[in-house]
Amino acid sequence: DDPPFRTGEVHYRRSELASLVPIDVARTFENLMEPHPALIVSQRFYQFCVKNKIPLSVQPVRIDD
């Protein structure tokens, strides 16, 4: 009867991401929800999947200043 397992909100600093080239799919260093790294997708990739009715289970990631 326990509620489903939930993670906290994932945060990344904008300054740390600024040096990266634009990406659509990346793998986290951290293990999130599973005992292995998770995939992070760009808003552009997410919108592409929604537009083309491609099923995708996602959790938002917050970009902090």
DANORDA-V535736 format. One record per residue. N is the residue number from 1. RES is the residue in one letter. PSI is psi in whole degrees, -180 to 180 (* if undefined). OMEGA is omega in whole degrees, 0 to 359 (NA if undefined). Layout:
# DANORDA-V535736
[[N;RES;PSI;OMEGA] [N;RES;PSI;OMEGA]]
This chain:
# DANORDA-V535736
[[1;D;3;178] [2;D;147;176] [3;P;157;180] [4;P;151;179] [5;F;133;179] [6;R;145;176] [7;T;164;172] [8;G;178;180] [9;E;132;180] [10;V;131;181] [11;H;143;171] [12;Y;147;177] [13;R;134;179] [14;R;-40;181] [15;S;-33;178] [16;E;-28;181] [17;L;-19;185] [18;A;-33;183] [19;S;-9;180] [20;L;149;174] [21;V;155;178] [22;P;131;181] [23;I;157;174] [24;D;-29;179] [25;V;133;178] [26;A;163;178] [27;R;136;179] [28;T;155;172] [29;F;-37;183] [30;E;153;171] [31;N;121;181] [32;L;121;177] [33;M;-20;181] [34;E;166;179] [35;P;35;178] [36;H;163;179] [37;P;155;179] [38;A;166;174] [39;L;143;174] [40;I;133;181] [41;V;152;179] [42;S;163;175] [43;Q;-37;178] [44;R;-45;179] [45;F;-43;178] [46;Y;-47;180] [47;Q;-36;176] [48;F;-45;179] [49;C;-43;179] [50;V;-48;181] [51;K;-37;183] [52;N;13;176] [53;K;42;176] [54;I;120;182] [55;P;137;183] [56;L;126;177] [57;S;119;186] [58;V;161;173] [59;Q;130;182] [60;P;151;175] [61;V;135;181] [62;R;133;176] [63;I;114;181] [64;D;147;175] [65;D;*;NA]]
